[in-house]
Amino acid sequence: MFPLKLLAGASFAASTLLSLAPALAQTAQPGAPAASPVTTVPASPAAAPATGLPQAAATDAAREQDAIFLQLRDAARQNDAAKAAELAARLPGYAIPSYVDYYRLKPRLGSASNEEVLDFLKRYEGSAIADRLRNDWLLELGRKRDWLNFDRELPLFVKNDDYQVKCYALLSRAVKGQNVASEARALLDNPPLYGEACAALVAQLAQSGQFTNADLLAQLRLAGEMHATGPSRRTALLLGASDTRAAQAVDVPALAMARGIGTTRAEHEIYLVAVGRMARTSLKLATVALNKNAPKLSAEEKAIGWSNIALAASLVLAPEAYDYWQRAAGAPLSETQAEWKTRIALRRGDWKMVRATIEAMPADQRALSAWTYWLGRAHQAQGRKEDAQALFRRIADQNNFYGQLALEEIGQQISIPPSAMGQTAPTAAELAQMAANPGFKRALKFFSLRLRFEGTREWNWTLQNFSDRQLLVAAEYARQNEILDRMVNTSERTRTEFDYTQRFPAPHNDILHPTAQGLGLDQAWVYGLIRQESRFISDAQSGVGASGLMQVMPSTGKWVAEKIGMTDYGHGMLNDIRTNILLGTNYLNMVLNNAEGSQVLATASYNAGPGRTRTWRGLLNAPMEGAVWVETIPFEETRNYVRNVMSNATNYAALFEKRPQSLKARLGTIMPRGGTIALP
């Protein structure tokens, strides 16, 4: 029995609160890609201020200022306006004045005059923090229903990526009598994120008649599916039903079912929500309840009930899920339900159902690379080769899991394009231009303060409108400053020029290569996993405590250290690069052996724990194509994780071996437990 590596937040993709220490510079080793030749331009993101003081005193003064700035940030986040004002007054001439002003203003945004806010926006026009403040102000204006100022500021919001602001934008138009129902239906798909803005939008559309009872019933179903009690209550009231019963259906489904099915359409829907929630705990009780009341339900209502049960069954890969989806024919499906109906059809090999379900998806969902690929496979299975090839070609240029699979379906394999940077290295002048960029200066200052969120925001904002050449130079600048996650992210943005030594770096190969070789591990796979886990941030910390390059849990590290006889191991050693790689690779080797050599199963085990992976594999009664097995992993985080790691590994193999690779061969075929894993 191997120790469980917790799923929630364990991988880099789920963690947003990571700390940063500079990663060690890359060391070229045999088998690793050579870094592009560059001219080094030293950066000084946190240089001591020119105060005339001795260097040591100036450094101490700078540290004191940084400490005050961090306190200011905390005060602003706690909405302590008085403390924020006092701390900001102690930071004249600080290295990041725009953020001092932002943190001083943010706690007072509800009471600040429009003139004060506009003055800030004018002073810092075009900066990331100005756009952040405009985001904050738009939320405040929306709450106040100040549509005059809201409508003026909204077109100036560059990112326009705030869900609440989008709801306020539609609400502003709706109160003026504009018809926004179709846009609202597309937007209102995530009840847990609704908040005041989206709740007000739903209410406005219901009161004005733009949303019909069918729209509200769909919202009620969605709230139940996503366990969103507040939106469920509010929607029930708009339907003239009991908000208490709606809340019970979500939170205490057994009680809601015991109260009976009711008489109105809304009460029936609440009952069906309860059935779906109960199915998450007991499929048997849910099916008994639905069958008992089936005579009182319309054909559509019965189909909705079965779709709710089918989703719950799908999420645990229950054998009955396929039959439940058959009974759900005719039910309006949420996006999640449509995806899982497709996945269960894939597991059954029912390509007709795969095709029909994908084609019934909304256009934007159907266009996603996953469903484009699987629709192509469905066409191919049904003998529609030309239709299939057209779909595969549509995504074959995407360097991701589905794009790589599609590329192989049109007869090609994954290879590394010629490196643009290898042909023309960045010049000293180009790198100096990056070093002088105010946005990059702010980003590096934040990284030096371990404020990763702010540093990433500033870095990404600065990349706007960069050409491919500028992106590649910026990525090299990130490499020089040993911020490898920004190097990878920046390089991935190029459209026609590529440098895969930036996108798929191989740092610390002097440690990793002999360690992986000694264990017989595929070096490309190990790097593919590290890239997904930590993006090469050597002291990355996840929300559940996983640490370092390979995101090793403390309990796992201790257990592995004991197994390999590492007698001097201590908890504080997890962020030591050599120790982290040693423990991570040994654990990876253990789960690989436990998975009988399947990289797919071992990758899933590394993220979700070997116990869960054994359970999922144990549900197989026949060999399954590796890509289908990955597609139907029940946990979204683990599903995305395995896709990314296997795609990364294929790219690393192409880079290291300098020859085309097959992702399909790497995925292999997953055999039932006790069988043999089919590997390339």
C-alpha positions in Angstrom: 0.0 0.0 0.0 1.5 3.3 -1.1 0.8 6.5 0.8 -1.9 8.7 -0.8 -0.8 11.8 -2.7 -3.9 13.9 -2.0 -5.8 15.0 -5.1 -7.2 18.3 -4.1 -4.7 21.0 -5.0 -1.8 18.6 -5.1 -0.7 19.4 -8.6 0.7 22.7 -9.8 -2.4 23.3 -12.0 -4.7 23.5 -9.0 -2.5 25.6 -6.7 -2.7 29.4 -7.0 -0.7 30.2 -3.8 2.8 29.1 -4.6 6.0 30.7 -3.2 9.0 31.3 -5.4 12.7 31.0 -4.8 15.0 31.3 -7.9 15.3 28.0 -9.7 18.8 26.8 -10.3 20.2 27.5 -13.7 20.1 24.8 -16.3 23.1 22.6 -16.7 23.4 21.0 -20.1 23.9 17.2 -19.9 23.8 14.4 -22.5 20.3 13.7 -23.4 19.0 17.1 -22.5 18.3 19.9 -25.0 20.9 22.6 -25.2 19.8 26.1 -24.1 19.7 28.7 -26.8 22.8 30.8 -26.8 22.1 34.2 -25.2 23.9 37.3 -24.2 23.5 37.8 -20.5 22.1 41.1 -19.3 22.2 41.3 -15.5 18.9 42.3 -13.8 18.5 44.0 -10.5 14.9 43.8 -9.6 15.4 44.8 -5.9 18.5 47.0 -6.1 19.2 49.1 -3.0 18.0 52.7 -3.2 20.5 55.4 -3.8 20.4 56.9 -0.3 24.0 57.7 0.2 24.0 55.2 3.1 26.6 52.4 3.2 25.5 49.3 1.3 24.6 47.3 4.3 22.5 50.0 5.8 20.8 50.6 2.4 20.0 46.9 2.2 18.5 46.9 5.7 16.4 50.0 4.8 15.2 48.3 1.6 14.2 45.2 3.6 12.3 47.3 6.1 10.4 49.0 3.3 9.6 45.7 1.7 8.2 44.5 5.1 6.0 47.6 5.4 4.8 47.0 1.8 3.8 43.5 2.7 1.9 44.7 5.7 0.2 47.3 3.6 -0.9 44.6 1.2 -2.3 42.6 4.0 -4.2 45.6 5.5 -5.8 46.3 2.1 -6.8 42.7 1.7 -8.5 42.9 5.1 -10.2 46.2 4.1 -8.5 48.0 7.0 -8.5 51.5 5.5 -7.0 53.3 8.5 -4.0 50.9 8.8 -3.5 50.9 5.0 -3.3 54.7 5.0 -0.8 54.7 7.9 1.4 52.2 6.2 1.3 53.8 2.8 2.4 57.1 4.3 5.6 55.3 5.4 6.5 54.3 1.9 7.4 57.5 0.0 9.5 56.7 -3.0 8.9 52.9 -2.8 10.0 50.9 -5.8 6.3 50.1 -6.9 4.4 53.4 -6.2 1.4 52.4 -8.2 0.7 49.4 -5.8 1.2 51.6 -2.7 -1.5 53.9 -4.1 -3.7 51.0 -5.0 -3.5 49.4 -1.6 -4.2 52.8 0.0 -7.3 53.3 -2.2 -8.7 49.8 -2.4 -10.2 49.6 1.1 -11.9 52.9 0.6 -13.3 52.2 -2.8 -16.9 52.1 -1.6 -16.7 55.6 -0.2 -14.0 57.2 -2.4 -15.2 59.9 -4.8 -15.4 59.2 -8.5 -12.8 62.0 -9.0 -10.3 60.2 -6.8 -10.7 56.9 -8.6 -10.5 58.6 -12.0 -7.3 60.3 -10.9 -5.7 57.0 -10.1 -6.8 55.5 -13.4 -5.4 58.5 -15.3 -2.0 58.5 -13.4 -1.5 54.8 -14.1 -3.2 54.5 -17.4 -2.2 51.4 -19.4 -0.8 49.5 -16.4 -1.9 46.2 -15.0 -2.8 47.7 -11.6 -5.0 50.3 -13.3 -7.0 47.6 -15.0 -7.2 45.8 -11.6 -8.6 48.9 -10.0 -11.1 49.4 -12.8 -12.2 45.8 -12.3 -12.7 46.6 -8.6 -14.5 49.8 -9.3 -16.8 48.2 -11.9 -17.9 45.7 -9.2 -18.6 48.6 -6.8 -20.5 50.6 -9.5 -22.6 47.5 -10.3 -23.5 47.0 -6.6 -24.5 50.6 -6.5 -26.4 50.3 -9.8 -24.5 53.3 -11.0 -25.0 52.4 -14.6 -23.9 55.8 -16.0 -20.3 55.4 -14.7 -20.4 51.6 -15.1 -21.2 51.9 -18.8 -18.5 54.5 -19.3 -15.8 52.4 -17.7 -16.7 49.0 -19.0 -15.2 49.4 -22.5 -12.0 50.5 -20.9 -11.6 47.3 -18.9 -8.9 45.5 -20.9 -9.0 42.1 -19.3 -12.8 41.9 -19.1 -12.4 38.5 -17.4 -14.5 39.0 -14.2 -17.6 36.8 -14.1 -19.4 39.2 -11.8 -18.6 42.2 -14.1 -20.0 40.3 -17.1 -23.3 39.7 -15.2 -23.5 43.4 -14.2 -22.8 44.3 -17.9 -25.9 42.3 -19.0 -27.9 43.6 -16.1 -27.1 47.2 -17.1 -28.5 46.5 -20.6 -31.5 44.5 -19.3 -32.7 47.3 -17.0 -32.6 49.6 -20.1 -35.0 47.2 -21.9 -32.5 45.5 -24.1 -33.0 41.8 -24.8 -30.0 39.9 -23.4 -31.6 36.5 -22.8 -29.5 34.5 -25.2 -26.3 36.0 -23.9 -27.4 35.4 -20.4 -28.2 31.7 -21.1 -24.7 31.3 -22.4 -23.1 33.1 -19.5 -25.1 31.7 -16.5 -23.6 28.3 -16.4 -21.8 28.3 -13.0 -24.1 29.0 -10.1 -21.4 28.7 -7.4 -19.8 31.8 -8.9 -23.0 33.9 -9.3 -22.8 36.2 -6.2 -25.0 39.3 -6.1 -24.4 40.3 -9.7 -25.5 37.2 -11.5 -28.4 36.6 -8.9 -29.6 40.1 -9.7 -29.4 39.4 -13.5 -31.5 36.2 -13.2 -34.1 38.0 -11.1 -34.2 40.9 -13.6 -34.6 38.6 -16.6 -37.4 36.6 -14.8 -39.3 39.7 -13.8 -39.1 41.3 -17.2 -40.2 38.1 -18.9 -36.9 37.6 -20.8 -36.4 34.3 -18.9 -39.2 31.8 -19.1 -40.1 29.2 -16.6 -38.0 26.8 -18.7 -35.0 29.0 -18.2 -35.5 29.1 -14.4 -36.0 25.4 -14.2 -32.7 24.9 -16.1 -31.1 27.2 -13.5 -32.6 25.2 -10.7 -31.2 21.9 -12.2 -27.8 23.5 -12.7 -27.7 24.8 -9.1 -28.6 21.3 -7.9 -26.0 19.6 -10.1 -23.3 22.0 -8.8 -24.4 21.9 -5.2 -25.1 25.6 -5.1 -27.6 26.1 -2.3 -28.0 29.9 -2.5 -28.8 30.0 -6.2 -31.2 27.1 -5.7 -33.1 29.0 -3.1 -33.4 32.2 -5.1 -34.5 30.4 -8.3 -37.1 28.4 -6.4 -38.6 31.7 -5.1 -38.7 33.1 -8.6 -40.7 30.0 -9.6 -43.1 30.5 -6.8 -41.8 27.4 -4.9 -40.4 26.9 -1.4 -36.8 28.0 -1.1 -36.5 25.8 2.0 -37.4 22.7 0.1 -35.0 23.7 -2.7 -32.2 24.1 -0.2 -33.1 20.7 1.4 -33.0 19.1 -2.1 -29.4 20.2 -2.5 -28.1 19.7 1.1 -30.4 17.0 2.7 -31.9 15.1 -0.3 -33.3 12.3 1.8 -35.4 14.7 3.7 -36.5 16.5 0.5 -37.6 13.2 -1.1 -39.5 12.2 2.1 -41.6 15.3 1.8 -43.0 14.0 -1.5 -43.0 15.0 -5.1 -45.4 18.0 -4.8 -47.9 19.1 -7.5 -46.4 21.9 -9.5 -43.7 21.7 -12.2 -41.3 23.6 -10.0 -41.9 21.2 -7.1 -41.3 18.2 -9.4 -38.0 19.8 -10.5 -37.0 20.2 -6.8 -37.8 16.6 -6.2 -35.6 15.6 -9.2 -32.8 17.7 -7.9 -33.0 15.7 -4.6 -33.0 12.4 -6.6 -29.8 13.5 -8.3 -28.1 14.6 -5.1 -29.2 11.4 -3.4 -27.6 9.4 -6.3 -24.2 10.9 -5.3 -24.6 8.9 -2.1 -26.8 5.9 -3.0 -27.7 5.1 -6.6 -30.1 2.4 -5.3 -32.1 4.8 -3.1 -32.2 7.3 -5.9 -33.5 4.8 -8.5 -36.1 3.4 -6.1 -37.4 6.9 -5.4 -37.6 7.9 -9.1 -39.3 4.6 -10.1 -41.8 5.0 -7.2 -42.9 8.5 -8.4 -42.5 7.9 -12.2 -46.4 7.7 -12.8 -46.7 11.3 -11.5 -44.0 12.6 -13.8 -44.1 13.6 -17.5 -41.9 11.8 -20.0 -39.5 14.8 -20.0 -39.4 14.9 -16.2 -38.6 11.2 -16.0 -35.8 11.7 -18.5 -34.4 14.5 -16.4 -34.5 12.3 -13.3 -32.6 9.6 -15.1 -30.1 12.1 -16.4 -29.4 13.3 -12.9 -28.9 9.7 -11.8 -26.8 8.9 -14.8 -24.4 11.8 -14.1 -23.9 10.6 -10.5 -23.3 7.0 -11.8 -20.9 8.3 -14.4 -18.8 10.1 -11.8 -18.0 6.8 -10.1 -17.9 4.8 -13.4 -20.7 2.6 -12.3 -21.5 -0.1 -14.7 -25.2 1.0 -14.8 -24.3 4.5 -16.1 -24.7 3.5 -19.7 -28.3 2.1 -19.1 -29.2 5.2 -17.1 -28.1 7.5 -20.0 -30.3 5.4 -22.4 -33.3 6.1 -20.1 -32.4 9.8 -20.1 -33.1 10.1 -23.8 -34.8 13.4 -24.5 -33.7 15.2 -21.4 -32.1 18.7 -21.7 -28.5 18.1 -20.7 -26.1 20.5 -19.0 -22.6 20.7 -20.4 -21.2 18.4 -17.7 -24.0 15.9 -18.4 -23.3 15.9 -22.1 -19.6 15.4 -21.5 -20.2 12.4 -19.2 -22.8 10.9 -21.5 -20.1 11.0 -24.2 -17.4 9.5 -21.9 -19.7 6.6 -20.9 -20.5 6.0 -24.6 -16.7 5.9 -25.3 -16.2 3.3 -22.5 -19.0 1.2 -24.0 -17.6 1.7 -27.6 -21.0 3.1 -28.7 -19.7 5.5 -31.4 -23.3 6.3 -32.5 -24.1 7.7 -29.1 -20.7 9.5 -29.0 -21.5 11.2 -32.3 -25.1 12.1 -31.4 -24.2 13.5 -28.0 -21.4 15.6 -29.3 -23.4 16.9 -32.2 -26.1 18.0 -29.7 -23.7 20.0 -27.7 -23.8 23.9 -27.9 -21.5 25.1 -30.7 -18.8 26.5 -28.4 -18.6 23.3 -26.4 -18.6 21.1 -29.5 -15.7 23.2 -30.9 -13.4 22.3 -28.0 -10.4 20.2 -29.0 -11.5 17.3 -26.9 -14.9 16.9 -28.6 -13.6 17.8 -32.0 -11.2 14.9 -31.7 -13.8 12.4 -30.3 -16.3 13.4 -32.9 -13.7 12.8 -35.6 -13.1 9.3 -34.0 -16.8 8.7 -34.1 -17.0 9.6 -37.8 -14.0 7.4 -38.4 -15.6 4.4 -36.6 -18.7 4.9 -38.7 -16.9 4.9 -42.0 -17.0 8.7 -42.6 -13.3 9.1 -43.3 -13.4 12.5 -45.0 -15.5 14.0 -42.2 -13.1 12.5 -39.7 -10.0 13.8 -41.4 -11.5 17.3 -41.7 -12.0 17.4 -38.0 -8.6 16.0 -37.2 -6.9 18.6 -39.5 -8.8 21.3 -37.6 -6.9 20.7 -34.4 -3.7 18.9 -35.6 -1.7 22.1 -35.2 -2.5 22.4 -31.5 0.4 21.1 -29.4 -1.8 19.5 -26.7 -3.1 16.1 -25.9 -5.9 16.1 -28.5 -4.0 18.0 -31.1 -1.2 15.4 -30.9 -3.7 12.5 -31.1 -5.4 14.2 -34.1 -2.0 14.6 -35.8 -1.4 10.9 -35.6 -4.8 10.2 -37.1 -3.8 12.1 -40.2 -0.6 10.0 -40.5 2.0 12.2 -38.8 3.9 11.9 -35.5 4.9 14.5 -32.9 8.2 16.2 -33.8 10.0 19.3 -32.7 10.0 22.3 -35.1 13.2 24.0 -35.9 14.2 26.5 -33.2 13.8 30.1 -34.2 16.1 31.3 -31.4 18.7 28.8 -32.3 19.0 30.4 -35.6 19.2 34.0 -34.3 20.1 34.4 -30.6 18.7 37.4 -28.8 21.0 40.4 -29.0 22.3 42.3 -26.0 20.1 45.3 -27.1 17.0 43.1 -27.2 17.6 41.7 -23.8 18.4 45.2 -22.4 15.1 46.4 -23.8 13.3 43.7 -21.7 15.3 44.5 -18.6 14.3 48.2 -19.0 10.6 47.4 -19.3 8.7 48.8 -16.3 6.3 45.9 -16.3 9.1 43.3 -16.1 10.8 45.4 -13.4 7.6 45.3 -11.3 7.2 41.6 -12.0 10.8 40.8 -10.8 10.3 42.9 -7.7 7.2 41.0 -6.8 8.9 37.6 -7.4 11.7 38.8 -5.1 9.0 39.4 -2.5 7.5 36.0 -3.1 4.3 37.6 -4.3 3.8 35.2 -7.1 0.3 36.2 -8.1 1.2 39.9 -8.5 4.4 39.1 -10.3 2.7 36.8 -12.8 0.0 39.4 -13.4 2.6 42.1 -14.2 4.6 39.7 -16.4 1.6 38.6 -18.4 0.2 42.1 -18.8 3.6 43.2 -20.2 3.4 40.5 -22.9 0.3 42.1 -24.5 0.8 42.8 -28.3 4.3 41.3 -28.3 5.4 39.8 -31.6 6.7 36.2 -31.7 10.3 37.5 -31.7 9.6 39.7 -28.6 8.0 36.8 -26.8 11.0 34.6 -27.5 13.4 37.2 -26.3 11.2 37.8 -23.2 11.2 34.1 -22.5 15.1 34.1 -22.7 15.0 37.1 -20.3 12.9 35.0 -17.9 15.4 32.1 -18.3 18.3 34.4 -17.3 16.4 35.5 -14.2 15.7 31.8 -13.4 11.9 32.2 -13.6 11.4 29.1 -15.6 7.6 29.0 -15.3 7.4 32.4 -17.0 9.8 31.3 -19.6 7.6 28.3 -20.5 4.4 30.3 -20.4 5.8 33.2 -22.5 7.3 30.9 -25.1 4.0 29.0 -25.4 2.3 32.1 -26.7 4.2 32.2 -30.0 2.2 31.5 -33.1 4.7 30.9 -35.9 8.2 30.9 -34.3 9.0 28.3 -31.7 11.8 27.4 -29.3 11.1 24.1 -27.6 14.1 24.4 -25.3 12.1 27.2 -23.7 8.8 25.4 -23.8 10.3 22.2 -22.5 13.3 23.0 -20.4 15.4 20.4 -18.7 17.0 22.0 -15.7 18.9 20.1 -12.9 19.7 17.3 -15.4 23.0 16.7 -13.6 20.8 15.4 -10.7 17.8 14.0 -12.6 19.6 12.1 -15.3 21.7 9.7 -13.2 18.8 9.3 -10.7 16.3 8.4 -13.4 18.8 6.2 -15.2 19.6 4.3 -12.0 15.9 3.6 -11.5 15.3 2.8 -15.1 12.8 5.6 -15.5 12.0 7.3 -18.8 13.7 10.7 -18.4 11.2 12.3 -20.8 8.3 11.1 -18.6 9.9 12.4 -15.4 10.4 15.9 -17.0 6.9 15.8 -18.3 5.6 15.2 -14.8 7.8 17.9 -13.2 6.7 20.4 -15.8 3.1 19.8 -14.9 3.7 19.6 -11.1 5.7 22.7 -10.5 6.7 24.4 -13.8 10.2 24.1 -12.4 9.6 26.4 -9.4 12.0 24.7 -7.0 10.2 25.7 -3.8 6.7 25.5 -5.0 4.1 24.8 -2.3 0.6 23.5 -3.0 -2.4 24.3 -0.9 -2.3 20.9 0.8 1.5 21.0 1.5 3.1 19.3 -1.4 6.6 20.7 -2.0 9.3 21.3 -4.5 9.9 20.4 -8.1 8.0 17.1 -7.9 5.4 18.3 -5.4 6.1 15.6 -2.8 3.7 15.4 0.1 5.5 15.4 3.5 4.0 12.1 4.6 5.0 10.6 1.2 8.5 12.0 1.5 9.0 10.5 4.9 7.7 7.1 3.8 9.9 7.0 0.7 12.9 8.1 2.7 12.4 5.2 5.1 11.9 2.7 2.2 15.1 3.7 0.4 17.1 3.9 3.7 17.7 7.6 3.7 18.5 7.8 7.5 19.3 11.6 7.6 16.0 12.7 6.1 14.2 15.6 7.7 10.9 17.4 6.7 12.8 20.6 6.0 14.7 18.9 3.2 11.8 18.5 0.8 12.6 21.8 -1.0 16.2 20.8 -1.5 16.4 20.1 -5.2 18.5 17.0 -4.9 16.4 15.5 -2.1 13.1 16.4 -3.8 14.2 14.7 -7.1 15.5 11.6 -5.2 12.3 11.1 -3.3 10.0 12.1 -6.1 11.6 9.8 -8.7 11.7 6.9 -6.2 8.0 7.3 -5.4 7.3 7.5 -9.1 9.2 4.3 -9.7 7.2 2.6 -7.0 3.8 3.6 -8.4 5.1 2.6 -11.9 6.0 -0.9 -10.6 2.6 -1.1 -8.9 1.0 -0.2 -12.2 2.8 -3.0 -14.0 4.8 -0.5 -16.1 2.0 1.7 -17.4 3.0 5.3 -17.4 -0.7 6.3 -17.7 -1.7 4.4 -14.6 1.4 5.5 -12.7 0.8 9.2 -13.6 -2.8 9.0 -12.4 -1.5 7.3 -9.2 1.1 10.0 -8.6 -1.7 12.6 -8.6 -4.7 10.9 -7.2 -3.1 8.1 -5.2 -2.6 4.4 -6.1 -5.7 3.3 -4.3 -8.0 5.4 -6.5 -6.2 4.3 -9.7 -6.5 0.7 -8.7 -10.3 1.2 -8.2 -10.7 2.8 -11.6 -8.7 0.1 -13.3 -10.6 -2.5 -11.4 -13.8 -1.5 -13.1 -12.5 -2.7 -16.5 -13.7 -6.0 -17.8 -11.9 -5.8 -21.1 -8.9 -4.0 -22.6 -9.4 -0.3 -23.1 -7.6 2.1 -25.4 -5.3 4.3 -23.3 -6.8 7.6 -24.6 -10.3 6.4 -23.7 -9.2 5.4 -20.2 -7.6 8.9 -19.7 -10.7 10.6 -21.0 -12.9 8.8 -18.5 -10.9 9.4 -15.4 -13.6 10.5 -12.9 -11.6 13.4 -11.3 -11.2 16.4 -13.5 -7.9 17.5 -12.0 -6.4 14.0 -12.5 -7.8 13.7 -16.0 -6.2 17.0 -17.0 -3.1 16.1 -15.1 -2.6 12.8 -16.9 -3.3 14.4 -20.3 -0.8 17.1 -19.8 1.9 14.9 -18.4 1.6 12.4 -21.2 1.6 15.1 -23.8 4.6 16.8 -22.2 6.5 13.4 -22.1 5.9 12.9 -25.8 7.4 16.4 -26.5 10.4 15.8 -24.3 11.0 12.4 -25.9 11.0 14.1 -29.4 13.4 16.8 -28.1 15.8 14.4 -26.3 15.8 11.6 -29.0 15.6 14.0 -32.0 13.1 11.8 -33.8 9.3 11.8 -34.1 7.2 10.2 -31.3 3.8 8.6 -30.9 1.5 9.7 -28.1 -0.9 6.9 -28.9 1.9 4.3 -28.4 2.9 6.0 -25.2 -0.6 5.7 -23.9 -0.9 2.1 -24.9 -3.8 -0.1 -23.9 -5.0 -0.5 -20.3 -5.8 -4.0 -19.3 -8.1 -5.1 -16.5 -6.4 -5.6 -13.2 -4.3 -8.7 -13.1 -3.8 -8.6 -16.9 -0.7 -7.3 -18.8 -0.3 -3.7 -19.6 0.2 -3.3 -23.3 3.0 -0.8 -23.8 5.0 0.4 -26.9 
